[in-house]
Amino acid sequence: MELLAGTRISAGISTLRKALAPGGVLAVLGLYTVRTATDFLCALPARTLLKAERLLSRRRHVAGAVHVPLVWPPLTYAGTRAESARLLPGSTLRRLLFWRYLLVYRA
């Protein structure tokens, strides 16, 4: 939902829902902020993979590190679940690897 061009979640989802044809599917791949113990436990596999990748990349000769600005999304997974339930009744939300989620709504 944070990928909706910086719009507030409610405005972005409402606009997309209105544009959805009957029988259509709205899928949102987004990021959530890790703040709760459950979020942290679910993030452990991703953290492990990232650490392994960092160790492996040190052994390879990688040309210069890429620095990109990082801004964590404002909503936690629980906040995203609550907001999506309010805006898109009947939608499903799944945790994915690397702090991502998949929101699916069928009109």
Backbone as a chain_set.jsonl record, in Angstrom:
{"seq": "MELLAGTRISAGISTLRKALAPGGVLAVLGLYTVRTATDFLCALPARTLLKAERLLSRRRHVAGAVHVPLVWPPLTYAGTRAESARLLPGSTLRRLLFWRYLLVYRA", "coords": {"N": [[0.819, -1.183, 0.0], [2.061, 1.118, 0.513], [3.276, 1.612, -1.802], [1.672, 3.055, -3.366], [2.185, 5.503, -4.723], [2.805, 7.34, -2.686], [0.409, 8.107, -1.557], [-2.138, 8.399, 0.957], [-3.13, 5.49, 2.696], [-5.92, 4.943, 2.834], [-7.04, 6.658, 0.886], [-5.7, 5.834, -1.452], [-6.381, 3.059, -1.68], [-9.167, 3.245, -1.787], [-9.532, 4.609, -4.208], [-8.443, 2.723, -6.026], [-10.194, 0.597, -5.566], [-12.639, 1.623, -6.498], [-12.057, 1.759, -9.2], [-11.985, -0.847, -9.908], [-13.261, -3.475, -11.809], [-16.377, -5.345, -11.803], [-15.957, -8.599, -10.546], [-13.274, -8.411, -10.805], [-9.797, -8.427, -9.705], [-7.888, -7.117, -7.112], [-4.616, -6.706, -6.318], [-2.088, -6.137, -3.999], [1.231, -5.624, -3.379], [3.149, -5.077, -0.703], [5.076, -3.395, 1.904], [5.728, -3.859, 5.395], [6.203, -2.437, 8.663], [8.455, -3.604, 11.109], [7.591, -4.06, 14.29], [6.35, -5.407, 16.369], [6.555, -8.339, 18.548], [5.736, -10.626, 17.175], [6.011, -9.783, 14.518], [8.794, -9.511, 14.493], [9.639, -12.188, 14.922], [8.63, -13.379, 12.603], [10.231, -12.111, 10.794], [12.734, -13.199, 11.118], [13.72, -15.335, 9.328], [14.229, -13.811, 6.995], [16.133, -11.983, 7.912], [18.226, -13.734, 8.467], [18.81, -14.721, 5.902], [19.643, -12.323, 4.674], [21.945, -11.714, 6.171], [23.552, -13.905, 5.475], [23.826, -13.428, 2.747], [25.261, -11.023, 2.779], [27.674, -11.912, 3.914], [28.529, -13.68, 1.913], [28.771, -11.912, -0.243], [30.938, -10.392, 0.513], [33.038, -12.025, -0.024], [33.062, -12.166, -2.756], [34.18, -10.05, -5.395], [32.772, -7.224, -5.406], [31.722, -4.439, -7.177], [31.753, -1.317, -5.78], [29.396, -0.309, -3.321], [25.855, 0.061, -3.465], [23.965, 2.783, -2.586], [20.902, 3.493, -1.347], [18.12, 5.561, -0.532], [16.27, 4.863, 2.408], [13.112, 4.382, 3.657], [11.049, 3.39, 6.126], [7.859, 1.786, 5.959], [4.812, 3.243, 7.231], [2.874, 1.645, 8.523], [2.323, -1.208, 10.607], [2.188, -4.82, 10.296], [-0.151, -5.677, 11.559], [-1.559, -3.259, 11.647], [-1.881, -2.811, 8.919], [-3.471, -5.012, 8.316], [-5.821, -4.393, 9.769], [-6.593, -1.966, 8.552], [-6.96, -2.783, 5.885], [-9.049, -4.604, 6.234], [-11.058, -2.885, 6.997], [-11.316, -1.212, 4.739], [-11.488, -2.958, 2.569], [-13.548, -5.248, 2.761], [-13.487, -8.736, 3.263], [-11.099, -9.176, 2.034], [-7.852, -10.759, 1.671], [-4.829, -11.198, 3.5], [-1.437, -11.86, 3.394], [1.632, -12.755, 4.926], [4.846, -12.292, 3.563], [8.219, -13.096, 2.545], [11.021, -11.048, 3.548], [9.833, -8.766, 4.828], [7.487, -8.222, 3.473], [4.083, -8.102, 2.279], [1.14, -9.612, 0.904], [-1.736, -8.444, -0.347], [-4.923, -9.336, -1.253], [-7.854, -8.729, -2.995], [-11.039, -9.57, -4.054], [-13.443, -8.456, -6.222]], "CA": [[0.0, 0.0, 0.0], [2.957, 2.259, 0.512], [3.709, 1.81, -3.174], [0.62, 3.77, -4.067], [2.654, 6.853, -5.055], [2.833, 8.213, -1.525], [-0.919, 8.498, -1.093], [-2.556, 7.767, 2.206], [-3.658, 4.158, 2.4], [-7.365, 4.95, 2.6], [-7.323, 7.315, -0.398], [-5.195, 4.986, -2.537], [-7.18, 1.838, -1.792], [-10.517, 3.632, -2.221], [-9.454, 4.907, -5.645], [-8.266, 1.466, -6.752], [-11.414, -0.204, -5.436], [-13.64, 2.2, -7.409], [-11.652, 1.462, -10.573], [-12.03, -2.292, -10.1], [-14.458, -3.975, -12.483], [-16.992, -6.491, -11.122], [-15.241, -9.846, -10.813], [-11.848, -8.123, -10.899], [-8.945, -8.726, -8.555], [-6.927, -6.105, -6.725], [-3.507, -7.303, -5.577], [-1.128, -5.13, -3.555], [2.438, -6.138, -2.751], [3.641, -3.953, 0.089], [6.005, -3.6, 3.013], [5.233, -3.464, 6.711], [7.228, -2.122, 9.643], [8.625, -4.606, 12.16], [7.521, -3.416, 15.609], [5.858, -6.319, 17.403], [7.312, -9.589, 18.705], [5.336, -11.51, 16.077], [6.683, -9.28, 13.315], [10.211, -9.83, 14.608], [9.805, -13.634, 14.705], [8.385, -13.661, 11.184], [11.32, -11.505, 10.022], [13.996, -13.91, 11.342], [14.273, -15.964, 8.12], [14.747, -12.782, 6.093], [17.375, -11.467, 8.496], [19.236, -14.771, 8.285], [19.198, -14.702, 4.495], [20.39, -11.094, 4.401], [23.287, -11.846, 6.754], [24.285, -14.862, 4.638], [24.146, -12.755, 1.478], [26.333, -10.066, 3.072], [28.917, -12.662, 4.078], [28.932, -14.18, 0.596], [29.157, -10.81, -1.128], [32.272, -9.945, 0.92], [34.013, -12.909, -0.668], [33.104, -11.79, -4.173], [34.65, -8.687, -5.627], [31.622, -6.458, -5.86], [32.085, -3.047, -7.445], [31.058, -0.277, -5.031], [28.062, -0.54, -2.767], [24.79, 0.943, -3.918], [23.294, 3.402, -1.449], [19.574, 4.008, -1.685], [17.416, 6.041, 0.66], [15.356, 3.879, 2.965], [12.068, 4.91, 4.529], [10.174, 2.287, 6.499], [6.439, 2.094, 5.843], [4.248, 3.673, 8.509], [1.983, 0.671, 9.151], [2.764, -2.554, 10.949], [1.351, -5.83, 9.652], [-1.473, -5.618, 12.217], [-2.217, -2.04, 11.18], [-2.27, -3.045, 7.523], [-4.611, -5.944, 8.35], [-7.005, -3.657, 10.239], [-6.985, -0.989, 7.527], [-7.478, -3.495, 4.711], [-10.351, -5.169, 6.601], [-12.011, -1.769, 7.005], [-11.497, -0.67, 3.387], [-11.761, -4.032, 1.607], [-14.083, -6.411, 3.479], [-13.332, -10.004, 2.555], [-9.764, -9.281, 1.445], [-6.92, -11.618, 2.388], [-3.508, -10.618, 3.682], [-0.439, -12.893, 3.712], [3.022, -12.33, 5.116], [5.824, -12.844, 2.642], [9.589, -12.917, 2.983], [11.608, -9.706, 3.474], [8.926, -7.74, 5.34], [6.464, -7.918, 2.479], [2.792, -8.757, 2.412], [0.329, -9.647, -0.303], [-3.146, -8.167, -0.09], [-5.737, -9.706, -2.423], [-9.294, -8.422, -2.857], [-11.834, -9.942, -5.233], [-14.684, -7.67, -6.262]], "C": [[0.863, 1.246, 0.0], [3.457, 2.558, -0.895], [2.68, 2.577, -3.992], [0.98, 5.241, -4.223], [2.544, 7.819, -3.883], [1.471, 8.664, -1.028], [-1.202, 7.85, 0.251], [-3.258, 6.466, 1.844], [-5.144, 4.197, 2.059], [-7.706, 5.576, 1.251], [-6.885, 6.428, -1.564], [-6.036, 3.743, -2.76], [-8.591, 2.168, -2.271], [-10.54, 3.913, -3.719], [-9.323, 3.628, -6.459], [-9.521, 0.604, -6.697], [-12.504, 0.304, -6.376], [-13.335, 1.857, -8.858], [-11.75, -0.028, -10.901], [-13.353, -2.726, -10.725], [-15.065, -5.123, -11.675], [-16.296, -7.79, -11.529], [-13.74, -9.658, -10.911], [-11.108, -8.438, -9.612], [-7.969, -7.569, -8.339], [-5.858, -6.786, -5.887], [-2.497, -6.206, -5.263], [0.034, -5.859, -2.887], [3.065, -4.972, -2.016], [4.611, -4.373, 1.164], [5.349, -3.193, 4.319], [6.414, -3.219, 7.637], [7.265, -3.196, 10.722], [8.657, -3.879, 13.505], [7.109, -4.374, 16.722], [6.729, -7.57, 17.477], [6.987, -10.566, 17.577], [5.998, -11.083, 14.783], [8.155, -9.665, 13.329], [10.464, -11.317, 14.341], [9.605, -14.004, 13.244], [9.505, -13.112, 10.301], [12.642, -12.257, 10.175], [14.537, -14.617, 10.098], [14.869, -14.944, 7.151], [16.062, -12.224, 6.616], [18.52, -12.456, 8.303], [19.732, -14.791, 6.846], [20.012, -13.462, 4.141], [21.81, -11.165, 4.965], [24.144, -12.801, 5.924], [24.699, -14.201, 3.32], [25.274, -11.752, 1.678], [27.677, -10.776, 3.221], [29.425, -13.171, 2.737], [29.399, -13.057, -0.32], [30.514, -10.236, -0.742], [33.353, -10.779, 0.246], [34.132, -12.61, -2.161], [33.637, -10.372, -4.279], [33.509, -7.902, -6.254], [32.049, -5.002, -6.024], [31.187, -2.114, -6.655], [29.657, -0.609, -4.55], [27.079, 0.487, -3.312], [24.076, 1.482, -2.683], [21.97, 3.993, -1.919], [18.912, 4.509, -0.414], [16.4, 5.01, 1.119], [14.386, 4.561, 3.913], [11.136, 3.748, 4.84], [8.717, 2.71, 6.376], [5.837, 2.422, 7.207], [3.428, 2.612, 9.234], [2.688, -0.634, 9.485], [1.868, -3.539, 10.18], [-0.061, -5.8, 10.238], [-2.248, -4.381, 11.774], [-2.696, -2.166, 9.751], [-3.478, -3.965, 7.458], [-5.891, -5.218, 8.759], [-7.505, -2.689, 9.176], [-7.553, -1.674, 6.288], [-8.838, -4.132, 5.01], [-11.43, -4.088, 6.586], [-12.332, -1.306, 5.581], [-11.927, -1.719, 2.371], [-12.277, -5.264, 2.341], [-13.968, -7.687, 2.64], [-11.966, -10.165, 1.896], [-8.908, -10.223, 2.281], [-5.554, -10.938, 2.432], [-2.561, -11.723, 4.108], [0.92, -12.263, 3.922], [3.89, -13.025, 4.081], [7.22, -12.588, 3.204], [10.049, -11.471, 2.779], [10.594, -8.611, 3.757], [7.859, -7.328, 4.34], [5.156, -8.614, 2.849], [2.108, -8.727, 1.052], [-1.126, -9.496, 0.124], [-3.902, -8.493, -1.365], [-7.207, -9.436, -2.089], [-9.976, -8.779, -4.167], [-13.167, -9.215, -5.169], [-15.893, -8.537, -6.524]], "O": [[0.438, 2.305, -0.461], [3.999, 3.633, -1.15], [2.834, 2.718, -5.205], [0.183, 6.121, -3.898], [2.221, 8.992, -4.073], [1.393, 9.528, -0.155], [-0.567, 6.864, 0.623], [-3.903, 6.368, 0.8], [-5.58, 3.555, 1.104], [-8.577, 5.071, 0.544], [-7.612, 6.288, -2.547], [-6.369, 3.408, -3.897], [-9.149, 1.433, -3.086], [-11.467, 3.501, -4.417], [-10.01, 3.459, -7.466], [-9.87, -0.047, -7.681], [-13.216, -0.494, -6.986], [-14.252, 1.683, -9.661], [-11.609, -0.416, -12.061], [-14.427, -2.384, -10.231], [-14.35, -5.804, -10.94], [-16.077, -8.043, -12.714], [-13.003, -10.629, -11.082], [-11.715, -8.683, -8.57], [-7.313, -7.109, -9.274], [-6.165, -7.382, -4.854], [-2.098, -5.444, -6.142], [-0.164, -6.62, -1.94], [3.47, -3.988, -2.635], [4.927, -5.553, 1.316], [4.514, -2.289, 4.348], [7.505, -3.741, 7.41], [6.219, -3.644, 11.193], [9.616, -3.175, 13.821], [7.475, -4.179, 17.881], [7.538, -7.831, 16.586], [7.877, -11.257, 17.081], [6.492, -11.922, 14.029], [8.704, -10.092, 12.313], [11.396, -11.667, 13.617], [10.326, -14.845, 12.707], [9.707, -13.593, 9.186], [13.586, -11.981, 9.434], [15.733, -14.506, 9.83], [15.913, -15.201, 6.551], [17.0, -12.015, 5.847], [19.649, -12.061, 8.01], [20.936, -14.87, 6.601], [20.975, -13.554, 3.381], [22.763, -10.73, 4.318], [25.324, -12.538, 5.694], [25.816, -14.409, 2.845], [26.157, -11.643, 0.827], [28.695, -10.302, 2.717], [30.622, -13.101, 2.457], [30.336, -13.244, -1.096], [31.186, -9.645, -1.588], [34.451, -10.29, -0.02], [35.197, -12.789, -2.751], [33.541, -9.593, -3.331], [33.311, -7.918, -7.469], [32.655, -4.413, -5.129], [29.971, -2.124, -6.846], [28.837, -1.133, -5.305], [27.438, 1.633, -3.581], [23.633, 0.71, -1.833], [21.933, 4.876, -2.776], [19.119, 3.947, 0.662], [15.749, 4.362, 0.301], [14.795, 5.236, 4.858], [10.51, 3.185, 3.942], [8.376, 3.859, 6.656], [6.311, 1.925, 8.229], [3.301, 2.676, 10.457], [3.544, -1.102, 8.734], [0.919, -3.138, 9.506], [-1.046, -5.887, 9.505], [-3.457, -4.45, 11.551], [-3.777, -1.691, 9.402], [-4.394, -3.749, 6.664], [-6.937, -5.42, 8.144], [-8.708, -2.602, 8.929], [-8.524, -1.193, 5.704], [-9.692, -4.194, 4.126], [-12.574, -4.345, 6.209], [-13.49, -1.038, 5.259], [-12.646, -1.41, 1.421], [-11.532, -6.227, 2.527], [-14.312, -7.701, 1.458], [-11.704, -11.188, 1.263], [-9.197, -10.459, 3.454], [-5.179, -10.202, 1.52], [-2.835, -12.445, 5.067], [1.316, -11.352, 3.195], [3.688, -14.198, 3.766], [7.367, -11.929, 4.234], [9.516, -10.761, 1.926], [10.504, -7.636, 3.011], [7.383, -6.193, 4.371], [5.132, -9.573, 3.621], [2.45, -7.932, 0.176], [-1.664, -10.322, 0.861], [-3.567, -7.989, -2.437], [-7.72, -9.857, -1.053], [-9.555, -8.353, -5.243], [-13.917, -9.337, -4.201], [-17.013, -8.031, -6.588]]}, "num_chains": 1, "name": "protein.A"}
